[in-house]
Amino acid sequence: MKFDHDIDKKYRKSVDDAFARIMEKGNADHKRVTGAILESDMLVQVQPVSKVKASGVTGVIDPPKTAKKIARGEMSLLDALGEIYINIAEETIDTGGQRGCEGTFVHEGRHAYDFATMIQTYSAAEMNPLGIFDPTLYELELAAHKTAGDYMLCIDKDEYLDEGLQLMILGRQTGSGPCYVDDAGIHKRLCDSYGLTPEGNQGPMASQLVGLKLS
């Protein structure tokens, strides 16, 4: 992982602390994704929400350049992660603190890993055309919301669980019972907030989302 050149030290520390905590407290999948990000040259940016337009966003740094690399042949997953950026809003850290920073990087980190997997499989398409991974927006968001819910359960603190319940990512068996990742709640959230459904509008493919023009 590498930082953009103009990030304030306090934001760098927050990001470093978030990744360290995910590696410490997350499950095996969180650690696999985060470990790959840390080992790669994935770019981390921190900018005002007026520029990010969200709590965090993930994409490809230079789509035409990445498309040329894909055309040249097989890339490793770590190479592919080096084509990706995550941009987190300053306000996400300022107002959400470490919980907001961790949650954003768990969610966006899954997007980064999935985009990198898409790039890697397209680069190997000549050898393995059936192995292409190019999920829809619905599939990307479903995976990211589920991994965020899993992380909230790993931390198991009220502020994390309450946020998950509020966002319909988590459910609770009884008034004071244990929480669980709420698949039905996530499906409803993706339908209501994103306009996505598994049977109808699943949204664009990952390659289209990041602006890759692939033959």
Sequence and secondary structure as in RCSB ss.txt:
>XXXX:A:sequence
MKFDHDIDKKYRKSVDDAFARIMEKGNADHKRVTGAILESDMLVQVQPVSKVKASGVTGVIDPPKTAKKIARGEM
SLLDALGEIYINIAEETIDTGGQRGCEGTFVHEGRHAYDFATMIQTYSAAEMNPLGIFDPTLYELELAAHKTAGD
YMLCIDKDEYLDEGLQLMILGRQTGSGPCYVDDAGIHKRLCDSYGLTPEGNQGPMASQLVGLKLS
>XXXX:A:secstr
 EE TT  HHHHHHHHHHHHHHHHHS HHHHHHHHHHHHTT EEEEE HHHHSSSEEEEES HHHHHHHHHH   
 HHHHHTTEEEEEEHHHHHHHHHHHHHHHHHHHHHHHHHHHHHHHHHHTTTT GGG    BHHHHHHHHHHHHHH
HHHHH  HHHHHHHHHTTSEEESSTTS EEE HHHHHHHHHHHH   SSS    BHHHHTT    
